[in-house]
Amino acid sequence: MLRTRTSTLVGSDGPLAIYEAAPAEAAQSAVIIVHEAFGITDHIADVTRRAANAGLHAVAPDFFHRAPAGVAAYGDLQAAALNFGGLSDEGIVADLDATLAHLESKGFTSDRIGVIGFCFGGRVAFLLAAKRKIGAAATLYGGGISVASTFLPFPALTDSIASMQTPWLGMYGEADMGVPQEEVDLLEQAMAAEASVDYKMIRYPDAGHAFHNDTLPSYNEKAAKAAWSEALDWLSAHGVN
């Protein structure tokens, strides 16, 4: 039986809530699950439990703790915009560092820690791969590749490729209107030219944005199952298992 709990870490500028799930038997590795643009929803909590069911100690930090909206209903773009208004890359990295410190306090060394992120969280997973050396990172339909949009007012990910320290897996839907193929093409070309870490990029035909979220109409069962398997395999291949 899984062990789950909600607790609070001490962040650099205030409390950082986390949702945590651990397998019944002690895990050898850990994974950070990074939420979408709508916070730690029931779906993200479920994904965290799925990771624990796969044998990993899983934790989902609330990156929107500085913002007024908190968890937002899927499709509530006004609330999402309020949440993004309180964010910066510096704050995101500080939250990641607090989460890493929490996992390290439980005995997980950095090379046994991975990250899987979705949508907004996909960008965060890439950012962590660029800023810190951990076991492995996986991105599902993360935006902000070359341009800042209304909901991703941050530096372009392509600016961070040369500094990447962690093996990275990127997975995208070919029918994703939020992360168009031209952006994915650009990222693929830039990774080939600049990346010094192990990386892999996969595209899923007929899959749109949020294809992994089984609570939304955008859910694509075939792509979702394949991507989740790829993410776990990627982590395992790099020692996070």
N, C-alpha and C positions, 0 to 999 in steps of 0.2 A: 504493500500500500504506500502511495506517495505521502510525503510530509509537505504540507504547504503552510505558508504564513505570510502575513503582511507586516512589515516592520519599517523602521526609519533609521537612515544613516545620517551621520553628521556631514553635511556638504560644506563647500567652501563659503557659501553665502546663505546658509539656512538648511533646514531639514530636507532630506531626500528620501521619499517613500519608495519602497521596493516591494515587489511581489516575488516570492521565492518558492520553488518547488524542488524537492530532492527525492531521489529514489529510496526505497526502504533500506537497501544495502548501500554502504558508503560508496559514493562516486569517486572515480579516479580523476575526473576532469570536470570542468564547469563551462557554462556558456551564458553569455549575456544576450537576452532577447530584447531587441529595441523596437518599441511600438511605432505605429503609423502616425499620421497627422492628427489622430483623434485620442491619443493617450492610451493608458492601460485599460482597454476595453475588456469585456468578457472574452472576446476572441483572443486577444493577446495573452490573457491569463491562461486560456486553454492551450495556446501554442507553447507557453512556458511549461505547462504540465506534460505536453507531448515530448518536449525535450527531456524532461525528467524520466518519462517512461522509456526513453531511449538510453537511459543510464547516466545522464549528465545532471550535475547540480545546476539548476537553471535559476536565473534571477532577471527580473524585468524592472529596471529603474524608471521612475516617473520624471522624464525630462521637462515636463511642463509645470513643475512645482513652483516656478517663479511667476506663472501666468494666472490670470483670473478665471479662465474658463474651466481648466482641469479636463476631465474626461468629457469629450464631446460626442454627440450622436453622429453616426456615420452620415455624411452629406451636409453637416452643419458647418459650412465653410466660414461663416462669420466667427464662430467659436474657435475654429482652427486658426484663423488669422490672428485672433487675440492671443492664442497660445504662442504662435510664432513671434509675436511682437516682443515677448520677453526673453527671446533666445539670442545667443551669440555662440560662435564656435568656442570661445574661451570658456563660457559657462558649460557647454556640452562636454568639453574635455575634462573640466573639473568634476563633473558628475561621473564621467567614465572612470576617472582616477579614484574617486570615492568608492565606486562599485568594485573596481579591481582590488583596492585595499581590503574591502570587505571579504572578497573571495580569497585573497592571499591570507587573511587572518584565519580562514578555515582550512588552510593547508594546501591550497591550490597554487602552484607556481605559475608564472606568467605563460610559460610554454604549454601549460595544460588548460589554458583558458581560451575559449573562442567567442565569437560574436556572430549573431544572425540578426539582420535588420530588414524591416519591411517599409517601403514607401519612404517617408521621412527617416525612418530607422535604417533604411538601406544606405542613405547618405551618411548617417552616423557610423555605420559599420565600416564604410570606406574611410571616413575621417579617422577612426580609431586605428585602422590599418596603416594610415599615413603618419600618425602621431606617436604610436606606441608599438612595441614589439611584443606580440602575444602569439598564441599557437596558430590561429587561422581566423579569417573573416569571411562572411558570406552576405551578399546584398541581393535582395529581391526587389526589383523595380524601384530603385532609388533614383531620385531626380537630382537636379542641381549640377548636372554634368559640366556644362559649359557656361550657362547663363543663370542668373538669379531670377526666380519667378516670384510672384506675389507671396507664395507660401514657403519659399525657400530663399530668404534674403541673405544668403551667405556667399562666401567666395566660391568660385567654380572648383569642382573636384579635380578637373584637369590640371589645376595649379599645384596639386599635392602629389602627383604621380611620382615625380623624381625622388620624393622623400619617403615613399612607402617602405615600411619595415616588416610587414606581415603578409603572408600568402593570402590572396584575395580571390573570391569567386563571385562573379556577377551574373545574375539571371534576369532576363527581360522578356516581356511579351511583345511579339511583333505587331499586335494590334493595340498597343498602349498609346493612347492619345496624349497622356500626360508626360510620358518619356518617349518622344518620337524616335523612330529608327535613325534619323539623321544624327541625333544626339548620341545614340548607342554606337553608331558608326564612328563618330568622332572619338569617343572614349576608347573604342577598340584600337583605332589607329594610334592614339596617344599612348596607350598602354604598351603597344608593340614597340614604339619608338623610345619610351622613357622608363618603363618599369624595370626594376632590378630584382623584383621578388617573383616567386612562382605565382601565376595567375591563370584564370580560365574564365571565359565568357560563354554563356549559353543563351540562345533565343528560342522561345516557344511559339510556334505558329498558332494563330487564332486566339492567343491569350492577350487580354487587355490588362489595364492597370488593376492592381489588387486581385490578381487571379488566384492567389493563395487563400484569400479570405472566404471561408465557407459560410459566412453569414450574409454575404452580399450577392446580388445578381451577377456580379463580375466573376464569380468563382468559376474556375475552369478545373474540373476534377483531375483530368489527365495531367495538365501542366503542374497543378499544385502538388500532386503526389510525386511527380518526377523531380520537381524542384526541392521539395523537402528531403527526399532521398539523396539528391545531389549534395545538399548542404551538409547533411550528417556525414556523408561519405568524405566530403572535402575536409571537414574537421578531423575525422578519424585518420585520414591519410597524412595529416600533419600533427598527429600525436594527441589530439583532443578526443579521447575515447575512453 
